Amino acid sequence: MKTKNRQFFYLAVLLLSFCIGSVDISAQSKHFKNWEKGTSPEEIGKRVAENWLARSFEYESGKRKFVIYPEICAWYGALTVADETKNAPLKNNLINEFGRFMTPEGAEHISPAAHVDYSVFGVVPLEIFQQNKDKKYLDLGRGFADRQWSKTTDDGITAEARYWIDDMYMITAVQTQAYRATKDRKYLDRAAVTAAAYLAKLQQPNGLFFHAPDSQFYWGRGVGWFAAGMAELLTDLPKNHPQRATILKSYQTMMASLLKYQAPSGLWRQLVDKPESWEETSGTGMFTFAMVTGVKKGWLDEKTYGPAARKAWLALVREIDENGNVKNVCVGTNKGFSVQYYLDRERKTGDLHGQAPVLWTATALMR
């Protein structure tokens, strides 16, 4: 190649790269930037994280003996917000709060039960380790991930699996966090094999999920747990992983279905496919987290899903009161056997089921 032609070729490649990069930056700016005052993920994330920090644990009031999953999910979200915003005081306070559980007295409030709702506790020390590299947090958190696989079923997944859709966030979160902290691929393999097994059993042709095999309703937060879990897993799952294509296709099918069911307000409903159902924020937060992540990672078309994700975020922001509490959150819900059961569920303000996904979404928007 002659010198002038070679120079022209490299210049053309450089300009093309610049143009492609400019398109990406412009798309991000259009959909996930330029927030009005009081609506940015930085502002909302800080408010909701500080709201979590000001709370007491439920065991302190005698409501239960052990730390439970909504507390962990919100704590994890608050830690990621603090990290993304480089808010050292907030980060230090969130990490220092964990000190109580490193004492014999505090450890009594960490459940030893082999149950997904308690095993997810490991997510927080694993996140702390990733932020401060203190090995004692790694050892504690990795212990939960490994114990979860100490007993397995015939198909190679944890015996904690119940085939409830909630599981696919609880299991995925702790195993994926263990991978992020150690880079040991066995943790991703565990989460991926479990996700594929759950997809085969629970996902319907429209991409949504029944609450359980014998509870055939598209409950918003239940579907949201799976959406959020798949987004977490796909973020780290290698392109050549044997389960990735299946999980990605299932995720994309789900997102396409959710796009059709988004309410004009930007929220999704308590029962996703029932227009008479009330608009609910915890499921909406989980869908928004999954959709924002998909747009940013290139799994979803940004022109189609970017506006929907932005609309959902702004709808969530409108549901947050002056104290950082998310309104219209469905309370903890066992599997039900009628539409009316789900429609009659109590709505709460400030329930951690709703606080957590707002924090996850704030982080996803900032990443």
Secondary structure as the mmCIF struct_conf table of DSSP 4:
data_model
#
loop_
_struct_conf.conf_type_id
_struct_conf.id
_struct_conf.beg_label_comp_id
_struct_conf.beg_label_asym_id
_struct_conf.beg_label_seq_id
_struct_conf.end_label_comp_id
_struct_conf.end_label_asym_id
_struct_conf.end_label_seq_id
HELX_RH_AL_P HELX_RH_AL_P1 THR A 3 PHE A 32
BEND BEND1 LYS A 33 LYS A 33
HELX_LH_PP_P HELX_LH_PP_P1 TRP A 35 GLU A 36
TURN_TY1_P TURN_TY1_P1 LYS A 37 GLY A 38
BEND BEND2 SER A 40 SER A 40
HELX_RH_AL_P HELX_RH_AL_P2 PRO A 41 LEU A 53
TURN_TY1_P TURN_TY1_P2 ALA A 54 ALA A 54
HELX_LH_PP_P HELX_LH_PP_P2 ARG A 55 PHE A 57
HELX_RH_3T_P HELX_RH_3T_P1 GLU A 58 SER A 61
TURN_TY1_P TURN_TY1_P3 GLY A 62 GLY A 62
BEND BEND3 LYS A 63 LYS A 63
BEND BEND4 LYS A 65 PHE A 66
HELX_RH_AL_P HELX_RH_AL_P3 TYR A 69 GLU A 84
TURN_TY1_P TURN_TY1_P4 THR A 85 LYS A 86
HELX_RH_AL_P HELX_RH_AL_P4 ALA A 88 ASN A 96
HELX_RH_3T_P HELX_RH_3T_P2 GLU A 97 MET A 102
BEND BEND5 THR A 103 THR A 103
HELX_RH_AL_P HELX_RH_AL_P5 PRO A 104 ALA A 107
TURN_TY1_P TURN_TY1_P5 GLU A 108 HIS A 109
BEND BEND6 ILE A 110 ILE A 110
HELX_RH_AL_P HELX_RH_AL_P6 VAL A 116 SER A 119
HELX_RH_3T_P HELX_RH_3T_P3 VAL A 120 GLY A 122
HELX_RH_AL_P HELX_RH_AL_P7 VAL A 123 ASN A 132
HELX_RH_AL_P HELX_RH_AL_P8 LYS A 135 ARG A 147
TURN_TY1_P TURN_TY1_P6 GLN A 148 TRP A 149
BEND BEND7 SER A 150 LYS A 151
STRN STRN1 THR A 152 THR A 152
TURN_TY1_P TURN_TY1_P7 ASP A 154 ASP A 155
BEND BEND8 GLY A 156 ILE A 157
STRN STRN2 THR A 158 THR A 158
TURN_TY1_P TURN_TY1_P8 ALA A 159 GLU A 160
BEND BEND9 TYR A 163 TYR A 163
TURN_TY1_P TURN_TY1_P9 ILE A 165 ASP A 166
HELX_RH_AL_P HELX_RH_AL_P9 ASP A 167 THR A 182
HELX_RH_AL_P HELX_RH_AL_P10 ARG A 185 LEU A 202
STRN STRN3 GLN A 203 GLN A 203
TURN_TY1_P TURN_TY1_P10 PRO A 205 ASN A 206
BEND BEND10 GLY A 207 GLY A 207
STRN STRN4 PHE A 209 PHE A 209
BEND BEND11 HIS A 211 HIS A 211
STRN STRN5 ALA A 212 ALA A 212
TURN_TY1_P TURN_TY1_P11 PRO A 213 ASP A 214
STRN STRN6 SER A 215 SER A 215
STRN STRN7 TRP A 219 TRP A 219
HELX_RH_AL_P HELX_RH_AL_P11 GLY A 220 ASP A 236
BEND BEND12 LEU A 237 LEU A 237
TURN_TY1_P TURN_TY1_P12 LYS A 239 ASN A 240
TURN_TY1_P TURN_TY1_P13 PRO A 242 GLN A 243
HELX_RH_AL_P HELX_RH_AL_P12 ARG A 244 TYR A 261
TURN_TY1_P TURN_TY1_P14 PRO A 264 SER A 265
BEND BEND13 GLY A 266 GLY A 266
STRN STRN8 TRP A 268 ARG A 269
BEND BEND14 GLN A 270 GLN A 270
STRN STRN9 LEU A 271 LEU A 271
TURN_TY1_P TURN_TY1_P15 VAL A 272 ASP A 273
TURN_TY1_P TURN_TY1_P16 PRO A 275 GLU A 276
BEND BEND15 SER A 277 SER A 277
HELX_LH_PP_P HELX_LH_PP_P3 TRP A 278 TRP A 278
STRN STRN10 GLU A 279 GLU A 280
HELX_RH_AL_P HELX_RH_AL_P13 THR A 281 LYS A 297
TURN_TY1_P TURN_TY1_P17 GLY A 298 GLY A 298
BEND BEND16 TRP A 299 LEU A 300
HELX_RH_AL_P HELX_RH_AL_P14 GLU A 302 ARG A 318
TURN_TY1_P TURN_TY1_P18 GLU A 319 GLU A 319
STRN STRN11 ILE A 320 ILE A 320
TURN_TY1_P TURN_TY1_P19 GLU A 322 ASN A 323
BEND BEND17 GLY A 324 GLY A 324
HELX_LH_PP_P HELX_LH_PP_P4 ASN A 325 ASN A 325
STRN STRN12 VAL A 326 VAL A 326
HELX_LH_PP_P HELX_LH_PP_P5 LYS A 327 LYS A 327
BEND BEND18 ASN A 328 ASN A 328
STRN STRN13 VAL A 329 CYS A 330
HELX_LH_PP_P HELX_LH_PP_P6 VAL A 331 GLY A 332
BEND BEND19 PHE A 337 SER A 338
HELX_RH_AL_P HELX_RH_AL_P15 VAL A 339 LEU A 343
TURN_TY1_P TURN_TY1_P20 ASP A 344 ASP A 344
BEND BEND20 ARG A 345 ARG A 345
STRN STRN14 ARG A 347 LYS A 348
BEND BEND21 THR A 349 GLY A 350
HELX_RH_AL_P HELX_RH_AL_P16 LEU A 352 MET A 366
#
